[in-house]
């Protein structure tokens, strides 16, 4: 079952992005990174080990590769879905409005994924 914001809409195309992403959701953090599923200009989908509530504030630390610049993105959990036969969850995160520099970095990552 998926819990979501009532107004969730896919406004941006998603691109597969299978990478360890560091983040903090409320009190829950993953400093070693958690596997991401996909990325868009408006958000990211992560796999996490703990349940997190919809509307929780999020901080994502994102980079294309180890040589690229690490960017910090603020966001909000928009949906949560349990992964069948596991104790893990997929979490959809909507990015808060991005500063121009951060928006350009996210665009660079997406262009590299195409």
Secondary structure as GFF3:
##gff-version 3
##sequence-region A 1 114
A	DSSP	beta_strand	2	4	.	.	.	ID=ss1
A	DSSP	beta_strand	15	16	.	.	.	ID=ss2
A	DSSP	beta_strand	20	25	.	.	.	ID=ss3
A	DSSP	beta_strand	28	39	.	.	.	ID=ss4
A	DSSP	beta_strand	43	48	.	.	.	ID=ss5
A	DSSP	beta_strand	57	62	.	.	.	ID=ss6
A	DSSP	beta_strand	71	82	.	.	.	ID=ss7
A	DSSP	beta_strand	89	95	.	.	.	ID=ss8
A	DSSP	alpha_helix	100	113	.	.	.	ID=ss9
###
